[in-house]
Amino acid sequence: MKRTNFSTVRKKAKGVKVFHQNLLSEHQVDPIAEKVMEDLNGRISPILYGVLMRSIRGFDETLQLEMAESLVCFAKSHRAWTTGVDSADFILDVCYLMIAEDHDILKKSERSRMRNYMNKEARV
């Protein structure tokens, strides 16, 4: 299975080697956050749902719950929330853009870039 390479440092810096690990099994979605995320079913595409579920992994259960609630709120009302945690807010911002594309409210200038990303994810 092809894995998306999120490392841009290799392309933009000289002499960098990237070593890939698979820690996914050690970072599951908290059951309470997963239950909240289920409210996204029917509000977004199944492919996007899978992307968002993978996106909250790696954060602790409290932050996962905050992120899940924020994503559901955005999908329902297009109101974006932040957490004050830079790494979580970066992920939320990207997820909000993907939901905006899925809901067809993304600005025209951003649509093709986002569709290319989503097509790559669909192949993963």
Secondary structure, 3 states (H helix, E strand, C coil): CCCCCCCCHHHHCCCCCCCCCCCHHHCCCCHHHHHHHHHHECCECHHHHHHHHHHCCCCCHHHHHHHHHHHHHHHHHCCCCCCCCHHHHHHHHHHHHHHHHHCCCCCHHHHHHHHHHHHHHHHC
